[in-house]
């Protein structure tokens, strides 16, 4: 019985480690050039803890004024819209048709790829 539990636990650990590695490989391609996967900032804010947090409210000092004003939470729907077209999303989220963000459009509109990145962000 003890051996079976240990095998099951080891299998779960390996599978979860593989899923995290797969997600990171997808997220790294588009994110790591401007973001760290910690709380430290790079060109953009660190992404650790960003999922579920209020927009524009980290210690990062270089948000556009429209993003810094916040008013929404980085939930799945907001993250999806942002990944697909941040330029359009900031206008929608802020309610300001002239709103701007410094982040380039990432054009990650495929739901499966978005799911992978959102899972990765939540796991940070």
QUIBEL-V862582 format. One record per residue. N is the residue number from 1. RES is the residue in one small letter. PHI is phi in whole degrees, 0 to 359 (* if undefined). BURIAL is 1 if it has 9 or more other C-alpha atoms within 8 Angstrom, else 0. Layout:
BEGIN
N_RES_PHI_BURIAL, N_RES_PHI_BURIAL
END
This chain:
BEGIN
1_x_*_0, 2_x_298_0, 3_x_295_0, 4_x_296_0, 5_x_296_0, 6_x_295_0, 7_x_295_0, 8_x_296_0, 9_x_295_0, 10_x_296_0, 11_x_297_0, 12_x_298_0, 13_x_297_0, 14_x_295_0, 15_x_296_0, 16_x_294_0, 17_x_294_0, 18_x_293_0, 19_x_298_0, 20_x_294_1, 21_x_294_0, 22_x_298_0, 23_x_297_1, 24_x_296_1, 25_x_298_0, 26_x_290_1, 27_x_289_1, 28_x_299_1, 29_x_304_0, 30_x_264_0, 31_x_261_1, 32_x_290_1, 33_x_291_0, 34_x_242_0, 35_x_236_1, 36_x_265_1, 37_x_262_1, 38_x_227_1, 39_x_272_1, 40_x_287_0, 41_x_263_1, 42_x_234_1, 43_x_292_0, 44_x_247_1, 45_x_293_1, 46_x_297_1, 47_x_263_1, 48_x_296_1, 49_x_83_1, 50_x_290_1, 51_x_296_1, 52_x_89_0, 53_x_268_1, 54_x_282_1, 55_x_299_1, 56_x_72_1, 57_x_242_1, 58_x_267_0, 59_x_280_0, 60_x_297_1, 61_x_259_0, 62_x_249_0, 63_x_295_1, 64_x_296_1, 65_x_299_0, 66_x_289_1, 67_x_285_1, 68_x_298_1, 69_x_291_0, 70_x_58_1, 71_x_105_0, 72_x_215_0, 73_x_249_1, 74_x_284_1, 75_x_271_1, 76_x_303_0, 77_x_296_0, 78_x_293_1, 79_x_297_1, 80_x_298_1, 81_x_298_1, 82_x_295_1, 83_x_296_1, 84_x_285_1, 85_x_202_1, 86_x_296_1, 87_x_293_1, 88_x_285_0, 89_x_298_1, 90_x_298_1, 91_x_294_1, 92_x_294_1, 93_x_293_1, 94_x_275_1, 95_x_77_0, 96_x_249_0, 97_x_294_0, 98_x_253_0, 99_x_299_1, 100_x_227_1, 101_x_225_1, 102_x_278_0, 103_x_282_0, 104_x_288_0, 105_x_297_1, 106_x_263_1, 107_x_57_0, 108_x_262_1, 109_x_253_1, 110_x_289_0, 111_x_301_0, 112_x_294_0, 113_x_292_1, 114_x_297_1, 115_x_303_0, 116_x_297_1, 117_x_290_1, 118_x_297_1, 119_x_299_1, 120_x_298_1, 121_x_299_1, 122_x_293_1, 123_x_278_0, 124_x_296_1
END
